[in-house]
Amino acid sequence: MPVTKSAIRAMRKSNRRAIRNKSHRTALKTAVHHVYNAKNVEEGKLALKNAISLIDRLKHKGILHPNAVARKKSRLTKRINVISSKTVNQ
């Protein structure tokens, strides 16, 4: 446990931020889940648009590292492109 007053305040602030960041990360997981479980290309593209928007907001707030943002956006886009190419080829 922290001993000094400033350390106690820092711990309280850290706990508040952790709770807030957890809700953001949960929302991100849900958005990614919607992209991966899209039933068709149109639904997938809409879910991708929403997920990328959320990812960019979390980057701007400093919750996600810029490289993690790029990686997530790339993987999600690649997933939708695979789905759309399968439907075009069939």
Number of C-alpha atoms within 10 A of each C-alpha: 6 10 7 9 9 10 12 13 12 13 14 12 11 12 12 11 12 12 10 12 17 12 11 18 15 11 15 18 12 13 20 21 13 18 23 16 11 17 11 12 18 12 15 23 19 13 22 23 17 16 24 21 14 17 26 16 14 19 17 12 10 11 16 17 12 15 10 12 15 14 12 16 20 12 11 20 18 12 15 22 15 12 18 16 11 11 11 8 6 5
